[in-house]
C-alpha cells in the first residue's frame, strides 16, 4: 500500500513538470517524398498555410515540413513561449527526425529564425532562404539599438491582452494594409492575427523586437538567399549595413508588392527559390 501511495505521489509531482517541459512549440504538416528536406517557418502570427502555393509546386521533388508556431493562427498556445525556445525546439526537431542538412525557408519572423538557426547550429542546415526579414528590424529605425538580455515583456503582454476584441481586430486591420498588395489575401492575413493567442502574440512580438542578429550572422557559412520587398531597395545602404556580416548573403529585391512577397510577386519569388534550390 505504501508503495502504491508513493507511485501516486510521484505521478502527481512529476506529470505537470513533464507536460510543461515538453510543450509543443509548433505543429508540423508534412508532404512530399524527396530526399532533400525543406522546413518552412511562417512569419509573426501567420499560419503555415502561407506556404500552400509554394509547397504545391515543390512537393514533387522535396520532403516538406511546414510549421505553424504554437499560439498563432488559432493553434494551441504554450504556457511560456519565447523566440529562443522556438529556435531550440526547431533544431531539436531536425535532429530527432534525422533530417540531413535540410533547407530552411522563413518569412519575416520566420526568416530571422532561419538566420538564428544557421548561426547557432552551423552544421545543421545546408541553405537558408529569408523572405523579407532583417537581422534586426528595430535597428533599422534605431541603428544604435542593443538587445536587452533582461528584457521585460510584461507591460506589452498586459497592453495587448487587455484590448477588447474589436480594438485588437481593428489594430490588425490597420497593420495589414502595409503587408500585402494582393487584396484577396488581406482578410486571410488579418484572420490569422485575430485568431492568435493574445499572450503569445505580445510575448513573441516583444522577443522579436529585442532580437539583434547583426553581429551573430557572421557565424553563418551556408548559402543564404535573401528576398526583400521593393521598398527596401530605396534604403539599400541601410539594408547592406544590416547584412554586412553575412558573407554568404545573396540579396535580391522583388519587383512589386509589399511584405508578403510570396503573394505579391509570386512568379519572381518562385523563380528565385527554384534557381537557389537547384544550385550546387
C-alpha positions as CSV (number, residue, x, y, z in Angstrom):
1,X,0.0,0.0,0.0
2,X,2.8,2.4,0.9
3,X,4.5,1.7,-2.5
4,X,1.3,2.4,-4.3
5,X,0.9,5.7,-2.5
6,X,4.4,6.7,-3.3
7,X,3.8,6.0,-7.0
8,X,0.7,8.1,-7.0
9,X,2.5,10.9,-5.2
10,X,5.4,10.8,-7.7
11,X,2.8,10.9,-10.6
12,X,1.2,14.0,-9.1
13,X,4.5,15.7,-8.6
14,X,6.2,14.9,-12.0
15,X,3.4,14.8,-14.6
16,X,2.8,18.6,-14.6
17,X,6.6,19.2,-14.9
18,X,6.9,16.7,-17.7
19,X,4.0,18.3,-19.6
20,X,5.3,21.8,-19.2
21,X,8.8,20.7,-20.2
22,X,7.6,19.1,-23.3
23,X,5.1,21.7,-24.5
24,X,4.9,21.8,-28.3
25,X,6.4,24.9,-29.9
26,X,4.8,24.2,-33.2
27,X,2.7,21.9,-35.3
28,X,4.0,20.3,-38.5
29,X,2.3,19.5,-41.8
30,X,4.5,17.1,-43.8
31,X,4.2,16.3,-47.5
32,X,6.4,15.1,-50.4
33,X,8.9,12.3,-50.5
34,X,12.1,13.8,-51.9
35,X,15.5,13.1,-50.4
36,X,16.1,16.8,-49.7
37,X,14.0,18.2,-46.8
38,X,12.8,21.7,-46.6
39,X,11.4,23.4,-43.4
40,X,9.1,26.3,-43.8
41,X,8.6,28.8,-40.9
42,X,5.9,31.4,-41.3
43,X,6.0,35.0,-40.1
44,X,4.7,36.6,-37.0
45,X,1.1,35.4,-36.2
46,X,0.8,33.6,-39.5
47,X,-0.3,30.1,-40.3
48,X,1.8,27.6,-42.1
49,X,-0.9,27.9,-44.8
50,X,1.0,30.9,-46.1
51,X,3.3,28.4,-47.9
52,X,0.5,26.4,-49.6
53,X,1.2,27.7,-53.1
54,X,4.9,27.2,-52.6
55,X,4.7,23.7,-51.3
56,X,2.2,22.7,-54.0
57,X,5.0,23.4,-56.6
58,X,7.8,21.8,-54.6
59,X,6.4,18.6,-53.0
60,X,7.1,16.5,-56.1
61,X,10.8,17.0,-55.6
62,X,11.3,17.5,-51.9
63,X,10.1,16.4,-48.5
64,X,8.4,19.4,-46.9
65,X,7.9,20.2,-43.3
66,X,5.6,23.2,-42.8
67,X,5.5,24.7,-39.3
68,X,2.8,26.8,-37.5
69,X,4.1,28.2,-34.3
70,X,2.1,27.4,-31.1
71,X,-0.5,30.1,-30.3
72,X,-0.5,31.6,-33.8
73,X,-3.5,31.4,-36.2
74,X,-5.8,29.5,-33.9
75,X,-3.3,26.8,-32.7
76,X,-2.9,25.9,-29.1
77,X,-0.5,28.2,-27.1
78,X,2.3,27.3,-24.8
79,X,2.5,28.4,-21.2
80,X,5.8,30.1,-21.7
81,X,6.6,30.8,-25.4
82,X,9.8,32.5,-26.4
83,X,11.8,33.1,-29.6
84,X,14.8,31.4,-28.1
85,X,12.8,28.3,-27.1
86,X,11.2,28.1,-30.5
87,X,14.7,28.2,-32.2
88,X,16.0,25.4,-29.9
89,X,12.9,23.3,-30.4
90,X,13.1,23.6,-34.2
91,X,16.8,22.5,-34.1
92,X,15.8,19.5,-31.9
93,X,13.0,18.6,-34.4
94,X,15.6,18.4,-37.2
95,X,17.8,16.2,-35.0
96,X,15.1,14.0,-33.7
97,X,13.7,13.4,-37.2
98,X,17.2,12.8,-38.6
99,X,16.8,15.4,-41.3
100,X,20.1,15.5,-43.2
101,X,21.1,19.1,-43.9
102,X,17.6,20.5,-44.6
103,X,17.0,23.8,-46.2
104,X,15.1,26.3,-44.0
105,X,12.8,28.9,-45.6
106,X,11.4,31.6,-43.4
107,X,9.2,34.7,-43.9
108,X,9.5,37.8,-41.7
109,X,10.0,36.5,-38.1
110,X,10.5,33.0,-39.7
111,X,13.3,34.5,-41.8
112,X,15.0,35.8,-38.6
113,X,14.5,32.3,-37.1
114,X,16.2,30.8,-40.1
115,X,19.2,33.1,-39.7
116,X,19.4,32.3,-35.9
117,X,19.3,28.6,-36.6
118,X,22.1,28.9,-39.2
119,X,24.2,31.0,-36.9
120,X,23.8,28.9,-33.8
121,X,23.8,25.5,-35.5
122,X,26.3,26.0,-38.3
123,X,26.5,22.3,-39.2
124,X,22.8,21.5,-39.1
125,X,21.4,23.1,-42.3
126,X,22.5,23.2,-46.0
127,X,20.9,26.5,-47.1
128,X,18.5,29.2,-45.8
129,X,16.0,31.3,-47.7
130,X,15.0,34.5,-45.9
131,X,11.8,36.2,-47.2
132,X,11.6,39.9,-46.3
133,X,13.4,39.9,-43.0
134,X,16.3,41.7,-41.5
135,X,18.9,40.7,-38.8
136,X,17.4,43.5,-36.6
137,X,14.2,45.2,-37.6
138,X,14.4,47.5,-34.6
139,X,17.9,48.6,-35.5
140,X,16.6,49.8,-38.9
141,X,14.8,52.6,-37.1
142,X,17.4,52.9,-34.4
143,X,20.9,52.0,-35.6
144,X,22.2,52.3,-32.0
145,X,19.8,49.7,-30.7
146,X,21.2,47.0,-28.4
147,X,19.4,43.9,-27.4
148,X,18.5,43.7,-23.7
149,X,19.2,40.3,-22.2
150,X,16.9,41.1,-19.3
151,X,14.1,42.4,-21.5
152,X,10.8,42.6,-19.6
153,X,7.7,41.9,-21.7
154,X,5.1,42.2,-19.0
155,X,3.9,45.7,-20.0
156,X,3.4,44.7,-23.6
157,X,1.6,41.5,-22.6
158,X,-0.7,43.4,-20.3
159,X,-1.4,46.0,-23.0
160,X,-2.3,43.5,-25.7
161,X,-4.3,41.1,-23.6
162,X,-6.4,43.9,-22.1
163,X,-7.5,45.1,-25.5
164,X,-11.1,44.4,-26.4
165,X,-11.7,42.0,-29.3
166,X,-12.9,44.8,-31.5
167,X,-9.9,47.0,-30.7
168,X,-7.5,44.2,-31.4
169,X,-9.2,43.3,-34.6
170,X,-9.1,47.0,-35.7
171,X,-5.4,47.1,-34.9
172,X,-4.8,44.1,-37.1
173,X,-6.8,45.5,-40.0
174,X,-4.8,48.7,-39.9
175,X,-1.5,46.8,-39.7
176,X,-2.3,44.5,-42.6
177,X,-2.7,47.4,-45.0
178,X,1.1,47.6,-45.3
179,X,1.6,43.9,-45.6
180,X,0.1,42.8,-48.9
181,X,-1.0,44.3,-52.2
182,X,-2.9,41.2,-53.0
183,X,-6.4,42.1,-51.8
184,X,-7.8,38.6,-51.9
185,X,-5.2,37.6,-49.2
186,X,-5.9,40.6,-46.9
187,X,-8.6,39.1,-44.8
188,X,-6.8,35.8,-44.5
189,X,-3.7,37.6,-43.0
190,X,-5.9,39.6,-40.7
191,X,-7.8,36.4,-39.6
192,X,-4.6,34.6,-38.7
193,X,-3.6,37.5,-36.3
194,X,-7.1,37.8,-34.8
195,X,-7.2,34.1,-34.1
196,X,-3.8,34.1,-32.5
197,X,-3.4,33.8,-28.7
198,X,-3.0,37.3,-27.3
199,X,-0.4,36.4,-24.7
200,X,1.7,34.6,-27.3
201,X,1.2,37.4,-29.8
202,X,2.5,40.0,-27.3
203,X,5.4,37.9,-25.9
204,X,6.8,36.9,-29.2
205,X,6.4,40.4,-30.6
206,X,8.4,41.7,-27.6
207,X,11.1,39.0,-28.1
208,X,11.2,39.7,-31.8
209,X,11.6,43.4,-31.3
210,X,14.5,42.7,-28.9
211,X,16.3,40.4,-31.4
212,X,19.6,41.6,-33.0
213,X,21.5,39.2,-35.2
214,X,23.6,41.8,-37.0
215,X,26.8,40.5,-35.3
216,X,25.8,36.9,-35.0
217,X,25.2,36.3,-38.7
218,X,28.9,36.3,-39.2
219,X,28.7,32.7,-38.0
220,X,26.6,31.6,-41.0
221,X,28.7,29.8,-43.6
222,X,26.0,28.2,-45.7
223,X,24.4,29.7,-48.9
224,X,21.8,32.3,-47.9
225,X,19.2,33.8,-50.3
226,X,17.6,37.0,-49.0
227,X,14.4,38.0,-50.9
228,X,13.3,41.5,-50.0
229,X,10.3,43.7,-50.8
230,X,10.8,46.5,-53.3
231,X,10.7,49.3,-50.6
232,X,14.0,48.1,-49.1
233,X,15.7,49.0,-52.4
234,X,15.1,52.6,-51.5
235,X,17.2,52.3,-48.4
236,X,19.8,49.8,-49.8
237,X,22.7,51.4,-47.9
238,X,20.9,50.6,-44.6
239,X,20.0,47.1,-45.8
240,X,23.6,46.4,-46.7
241,X,24.7,47.6,-43.3
242,X,22.3,45.1,-41.7
243,X,23.7,42.2,-43.7
244,X,27.4,43.2,-43.9
245,X,28.4,40.4,-41.6
246,X,26.5,37.7,-43.5
247,X,29.2,37.0,-46.1
248,X,27.1,34.3,-47.9
249,X,24.1,36.6,-48.4
250,X,22.7,36.9,-51.9
251,X,20.3,39.9,-51.6
252,X,17.6,40.2,-54.2
253,X,14.7,42.7,-54.4
254,X,11.2,41.8,-55.6
255,X,9.8,43.8,-58.5
256,X,6.4,44.7,-56.9
257,X,4.3,44.4,-53.9
258,X,4.7,44.6,-50.1
259,X,5.8,42.3,-47.2
260,X,4.1,39.1,-48.3
261,X,6.4,38.6,-51.3
262,X,5.2,35.1,-51.9
263,X,1.8,36.6,-52.7
264,X,2.6,39.9,-54.2
265,X,5.4,38.8,-56.6
266,X,4.7,35.1,-56.8
267,X,6.3,34.3,-60.2
268,X,9.5,36.2,-59.3
269,X,9.6,34.6,-55.9
270,X,9.1,31.0,-57.2
271,X,11.8,31.5,-59.8
272,X,14.3,32.7,-57.1
273,X,13.5,29.7,-55.0
274,X,13.9,27.2,-57.8
275,X,17.2,28.7,-59.0
276,X,18.6,28.7,-55.5
277,X,17.4,25.2,-54.5
278,X,18.9,23.6,-57.6
279,X,22.3,25.4,-57.3
280,X,25.1,23.0,-56.4
